[in-house]
Amino acid sequence: MFPQFAVIIPHYNDLDRLMRCLAALVPQMAGQNGELVVVDNNSTIDLAPLYAAYPDLRLIVEEKPGAAEARNRGVAETTAPLLFFLDCDCVPQPDWLQQALAASASGDVVGGRITVFDETPAPRSGAESFEAVFAFDNRAYVTRKGFSVTANLLTRRDVFTATGPLVAGLSEDLDWCHRATAAGYSLVYAEGLHVAHPTRSDWAALAKKWRRLTDEGFGVNGNTPGARLKWGLRALLMGPSALVHSLRVLRAPQLTPQERGRALWILWRLRLMRMIWMVKQTLSVAPKTEPNAGFSAPSAKGRG
């Protein structure tokens, strides 16, 4: 029987979290007409426990680095008309697949709810406290910024094919969703489509995340003088934004007073670091590009 949907999960050297994700997802696949594919980015760790726990799991190795390349490979290796993307460190709720099948008809691209949880005992560290307030506001991403993170995203194969693959090295979710909506496809938010994501537990993990996001954001921003000026102005707004967001930390009901203090320290430290990174990027030498490089958004044809 032709499969109705494909769940695609990229993975790299994060076996414990992948096992947790599959423990929540695999029971939901029972009796369903779907494909489940884990695309491994050539991990350097031993995956024997994964094979032992899930001997029937379809595991594909993609040697090109990056979650974008893994997701693209997952699309290429499946045939179902509906594409459901998850991250390996996410925990889908018990009704996630049921919600995905229902929500897939509500729009061409669908972003779901993402909440966070701590993997360490209380009290929260500064990084955990910061992420408890600021991480993964996917409703705002969808409704205000026009994209959904790929950690909890649904689309159709025809939409993905027309929009083109995810591009590694950019803010791949933002770039792909913007290309899709520019082509005329709809983007909607589904509150019931819910996964949980662990908070970053320390400064090193949080700084690594935001360094990557800043680099990817600069890639999407563009290299024209006007684009660089816009990026530089955004850099200068990091300080004022920290001042405004300090109020959000102080009002966060999920944090204790001690955790609020830790979150404020991380907020200011991170925004000042990002300002320095962005200023350096603004003043860096623009790389040469090949003529006609990049993607142009195709028109939305054959939409159902």
C-alpha positions as CSV (number, residue, x, y, z in Angstrom):
1,M,0.0,0.0,0.0
2,F,1.3,3.5,-0.9
3,P,2.3,5.3,2.3
4,Q,0.2,8.3,3.4
5,F,3.0,10.2,5.3
6,A,6.7,10.1,6.0
7,V,8.2,11.2,9.4
8,I,11.8,12.4,8.8
9,I,14.2,12.8,11.7
10,P,17.8,14.0,11.2
11,H,20.4,12.8,13.7
12,Y,24.0,13.3,14.6
13,N,25.8,12.0,17.8
14,D,22.8,12.4,20.0
15,L,21.7,8.8,20.6
16,D,20.1,9.2,24.0
17,R,17.8,11.9,22.8
18,L,17.0,10.1,19.6
19,M,16.1,7.0,21.6
20,R,13.8,9.1,23.8
21,C,12.2,10.6,20.7
22,L,11.6,7.2,19.1
23,A,10.2,5.8,22.4
24,A,7.5,8.5,22.2
25,L,6.9,8.2,18.4
26,V,7.2,4.6,17.4
27,P,4.1,3.5,19.4
28,Q,2.1,6.1,17.5
29,M,3.1,4.5,14.2
30,A,1.4,1.2,15.0
31,G,-1.4,0.5,12.5
32,Q,-0.6,3.7,10.5
33,N,0.2,3.8,6.8
34,G,3.4,5.7,7.1
35,E,7.1,5.8,6.7
36,L,9.6,6.6,9.5
37,V,13.1,7.4,8.5
38,V,16.1,8.5,10.6
39,V,18.8,10.2,8.5
40,D,22.1,10.0,10.3
41,N,24.7,12.7,9.5
42,N,27.6,10.1,9.6
43,S,27.7,10.0,13.4
44,T,31.0,9.0,15.1
45,I,29.3,7.2,18.0
46,D,28.2,3.5,18.2
47,L,24.7,3.2,17.0
48,A,24.4,-0.5,18.0
49,P,21.9,0.3,20.8
50,L,19.6,1.9,18.2
51,Y,19.7,-1.2,16.0
52,A,19.1,-3.4,19.0
53,A,16.1,-1.4,20.2
54,Y,14.5,-0.8,16.8
55,P,15.7,-3.6,14.4
56,D,13.1,-2.6,11.8
57,L,14.0,1.1,11.9
58,R,14.9,2.5,8.5
59,L,18.3,4.3,9.1
60,I,20.0,6.2,6.2
61,V,23.4,7.7,6.3
62,E,23.9,11.2,4.8
63,E,27.6,12.1,4.7
64,K,27.0,15.8,3.8
65,P,27.0,17.6,7.2
66,G,24.0,19.5,8.5
67,A,20.4,18.8,9.4
68,A,19.2,20.5,6.1
69,E,21.1,17.9,4.1
70,A,19.7,15.1,6.3
71,R,16.2,16.3,5.8
72,N,16.6,16.7,2.1
73,R,17.9,13.1,1.9
74,G,15.0,11.9,3.9
75,V,12.6,13.5,1.4
76,A,14.5,11.9,-1.4
77,E,14.4,8.5,0.2
78,T,10.6,8.5,0.9
79,T,7.6,8.5,-1.4
80,A,4.6,9.6,0.8
81,P,2.7,12.8,-0.2
82,L,2.8,14.2,3.3
83,L,6.1,15.1,5.0
84,F,6.4,15.4,8.7
85,F,9.7,16.8,10.1
86,L,10.9,16.3,13.7
87,D,14.2,16.9,15.4
88,C,15.8,13.9,17.2
89,D,16.0,15.8,20.5
90,C,12.2,16.6,20.5
91,V,9.7,14.5,22.4
92,P,6.4,14.3,20.4
93,Q,3.3,14.3,22.6
94,P,1.3,11.0,22.7
95,D,-1.2,12.4,20.1
96,W,1.4,14.1,17.9
97,L,0.9,11.8,14.9
98,Q,-2.9,12.0,15.1
99,Q,-2.6,15.8,15.3
100,A,-0.2,15.9,12.4
101,L,-2.6,13.9,10.2
102,A,-5.4,16.3,11.1
103,A,-3.4,19.5,10.8
104,S,-1.8,18.6,7.5
105,A,-5.0,19.6,5.7
106,S,-5.1,23.1,7.3
107,G,-2.3,24.6,5.3
108,D,0.4,24.0,2.8
109,V,3.1,24.4,5.5
110,V,2.1,23.8,9.2
111,G,4.2,24.7,12.2
112,G,3.3,23.3,15.6
113,R,3.7,24.1,19.3
114,I,7.1,23.7,20.9
115,T,7.6,23.8,24.7
116,V,10.8,23.3,26.6
117,F,11.8,21.2,29.6
118,D,14.9,20.8,31.7
119,E,17.0,17.7,31.7
120,T,18.8,18.6,35.0
121,P,17.3,18.9,38.5
122,A,16.1,22.3,39.8
123,P,17.1,25.0,40.2
124,R,17.6,26.0,36.6
125,S,21.0,27.2,35.4
126,G,21.2,30.6,33.7
127,A,21.0,29.0,30.3
128,E,18.0,26.9,31.2
129,S,16.3,29.9,32.8
130,F,16.9,32.0,29.7
131,E,15.6,29.3,27.4
132,A,12.5,28.7,29.6
133,V,11.5,32.3,28.8
134,F,12.8,32.8,25.2
135,A,13.2,29.5,23.4
136,F,10.9,28.2,20.6
137,D,8.0,30.7,20.5
138,N,6.9,29.0,17.3
139,R,3.5,30.6,17.3
140,A,5.2,34.0,17.1
141,Y,7.6,32.7,14.4
142,V,4.7,31.6,12.3
143,T,2.3,34.5,12.8
144,R,4.8,37.4,13.0
145,K,7.9,36.3,11.2
146,G,6.5,34.0,8.5
147,F,8.3,30.8,9.2
148,S,8.2,27.7,11.4
149,V,11.2,25.9,12.9
150,T,11.8,22.5,11.2
151,A,11.7,20.8,14.6
152,N,8.0,20.5,14.3
153,L,6.9,21.2,10.7
154,L,4.5,19.6,8.2
155,T,4.2,20.1,4.5
156,R,3.4,18.2,1.3
157,R,5.8,16.6,-1.1
158,D,4.5,18.8,-4.0
159,V,5.1,21.9,-1.9
160,F,8.6,20.8,-1.0
161,T,9.4,19.9,-4.6
162,A,8.2,23.3,-5.9
163,T,9.9,25.3,-3.2
164,G,13.2,23.5,-3.5
165,P,15.5,21.8,-0.9
166,L,16.5,23.2,2.4
167,V,19.8,25.1,2.1
168,A,22.6,24.2,4.5
169,G,24.5,27.1,6.1
170,L,21.5,29.4,6.2
171,S,18.7,29.8,8.7
172,E,17.3,26.8,6.7
173,D,13.8,26.9,8.3
174,L,13.3,30.7,7.8
175,D,14.8,30.6,4.3
176,W,12.7,27.6,3.2
177,C,9.4,28.9,4.6
178,H,10.0,32.3,3.1
179,R,10.6,30.8,-0.3
180,A,7.4,28.7,0.1
181,T,5.2,31.6,1.1
182,A,6.7,33.8,-1.6
183,A,5.6,31.2,-4.1
184,G,2.1,31.5,-2.8
185,Y,1.8,28.6,-0.4
186,S,0.1,29.1,3.0
187,L,1.7,28.9,6.4
188,V,-0.4,28.2,9.4
189,Y,0.1,27.4,13.1
190,A,-1.4,24.3,14.8
191,E,-1.4,24.6,18.6
192,G,-2.4,20.9,19.1
193,L,0.7,19.7,17.2
194,H,2.9,19.7,20.2
195,V,6.5,18.6,20.9
196,A,8.8,19.3,23.8
197,H,12.4,20.3,23.5
198,P,15.2,20.2,26.1
199,T,16.6,23.5,27.3
200,R,20.4,24.1,26.8
201,S,21.9,23.4,30.2
202,D,24.9,25.7,30.2
203,W,26.5,28.8,28.6
204,A,28.7,26.8,26.2
205,A,25.7,25.0,24.6
206,L,23.7,28.2,24.5
207,A,26.5,30.3,23.0
208,K,27.1,27.6,20.4
209,K,23.5,27.6,19.4
210,W,23.3,31.4,19.0
211,R,26.7,31.6,17.2
212,R,25.2,29.1,14.6
213,L,21.9,31.0,14.4
214,T,23.8,34.3,14.0
215,D,25.9,32.9,11.2
216,E,22.9,31.4,9.5
217,G,20.9,34.6,9.9
218,F,23.8,36.6,8.2
219,G,23.7,34.1,5.4
220,V,20.0,34.8,4.8
221,N,20.5,38.6,5.2
222,G,22.5,39.1,2.0
223,N,25.7,40.8,1.1
224,T,24.6,43.9,-0.7
225,P,25.7,47.2,0.9
226,G,22.0,47.9,1.9
227,A,21.7,44.4,3.5
228,R,24.9,44.8,5.4
229,L,23.8,48.2,6.7
230,K,20.5,46.7,7.8
231,W,22.5,43.9,9.6
232,G,24.7,46.5,11.3
233,L,21.7,48.4,12.5
234,R,20.2,45.2,13.9
235,A,23.5,44.7,15.7
236,L,23.2,48.0,17.4
237,L,19.7,47.2,18.6
238,M,20.9,44.2,20.7
239,G,21.5,46.4,23.7
240,P,18.1,48.1,23.7
241,S,16.4,44.7,23.0
242,A,18.1,43.3,26.1
243,L,16.6,46.2,28.1
244,V,13.1,45.5,26.8
245,H,13.4,41.8,27.3
246,S,14.7,42.2,30.8
247,L,11.1,43.1,31.8
248,R,9.9,39.8,30.3
249,V,12.4,37.9,32.5
250,L,11.4,39.8,35.6
251,R,7.7,38.9,34.9
252,A,8.3,35.3,34.0
253,P,6.1,33.2,36.4
254,Q,8.0,30.0,35.7
255,L,11.2,31.3,37.2
256,T,12.2,31.7,40.8
257,P,13.8,35.0,41.9
258,Q,17.2,33.3,41.8
259,E,16.5,32.0,38.3
260,R,15.4,35.4,37.1
261,G,18.7,36.9,38.2
262,R,20.6,34.1,36.3
263,A,18.4,34.6,33.2
264,L,19.1,38.4,33.2
265,W,22.9,37.8,33.3
266,I,22.7,35.4,30.4
267,L,20.3,37.7,28.4
268,W,22.7,40.7,28.6
269,R,25.8,38.6,28.1
270,L,24.3,36.9,25.0
271,R,23.0,40.1,23.4
272,L,26.3,41.9,23.8
273,M,28.1,38.9,22.3
274,R,25.7,38.8,19.4
275,M,26.2,42.5,18.8
276,I,30.0,42.0,18.6
277,W,29.5,39.0,16.2
278,M,27.1,40.9,14.0
279,V,29.3,44.0,13.8
280,K,32.2,41.9,12.7
281,Q,30.1,40.2,10.1
282,T,28.9,43.6,8.8
283,L,32.5,44.8,8.4
284,S,33.8,41.5,6.9
285,V,34.8,41.2,3.3
286,A,31.9,40.0,1.2
287,P,32.6,36.6,-0.5
288,K,32.4,36.4,-4.3
289,T,29.4,34.6,-5.6
290,E,28.8,32.9,-8.9
291,P,26.3,34.6,-11.4
292,N,22.7,33.4,-10.9
293,A,23.6,31.6,-7.7
294,G,20.9,30.8,-5.2
295,F,17.2,30.0,-5.5
296,S,14.3,31.8,-7.1
297,A,10.9,31.1,-5.7
298,P,8.7,29.2,-8.2
299,S,5.0,29.9,-8.6
300,A,2.6,27.7,-6.6
301,K,1.1,25.2,-9.0
302,G,-1.1,22.3,-8.5
303,R,-2.0,23.2,-5.0
304,G,-4.6,21.0,-3.3
